């Protein structure tokens, strides 16, 4: 494992200094890209898993919080500018990555802001090793992938995953599910609230991210529920039991029904701080000012302004 400087200008970055973190998984070396901005105590920003996931979606939050922290945003393995190899993407891979990344890159307990599916992985690591995090803020936390959320049987979803991974038919299906019109539809349905923000240039930029070599493998695992770190709400809530790290949950008031129920249940647990703000599953990207303002006191800083 090593950390090597790449550049300070990347296509899907936050405007800081980009580096790469190399680590081994099942006898194969994977390259993960992360980026730092600002100075001060470290603050890790983890983007949500999605077909278009990149650390860039955390750029609004990063710029608002960089005056107070050394903000570090990372592309999950298989997403963004990290390696997109055709490995078996599963929870164990991401659990292994997160623990190794945090303990290798940082030498003090860090605050973390995790969006979407990142939530369960952060909570699992906090249970296993409470000393790595000082504070945890979860933004629109989820645990269930899109197909399981739609009620698709997990065995069927697993078959869909293997089809998408296949060389020819998989590429065709992936292309059909990442055309700009479909991406725009999905954003309007449950990611963004304000459709006016979904400009042609915005969607084209997201589409470009989906067209990278090997781009279909990790998203296929996410969409079919194969990256779900837990398998029911009870397991999700159990991750907070006996949690010794301060926890805050930020909820998008327009989140889809099933996801909103999970967020509300998590936020209702004893000792958990809560904020309900405008937005849906992409609120960390769509409304970074509101999110930063809400989590600022929790992170121990003055209210954040532009």
Secondary structure, DSSP 8 states (H G I E B T S, - for coil): -EEEEEES--TT--SSEEEEEEEEETTEEEEEEEEEES-SSEEEEE---STT--GGGGHHHHHHHTTTSEEEEE--TTSTTS---S----HHHHHHHHHHHHHHH-SS-EEEEEETTHHHHHHHHHHH-GGGEEEEEEES---S-HHHHTT--HHHHHHHHHHHHSSSHHHHHHHHTTSHHHHHHHIIIII-S-GGG--HHHHHHHHHHHTSTTTHHHHHHHHTTTT-S-SSHHHHHHTTTT--SEEEEEEETT--HHHHHHHHHHHTSTT-EEEEES--TTHHHHTHHHHHHHHHHHHTS-----
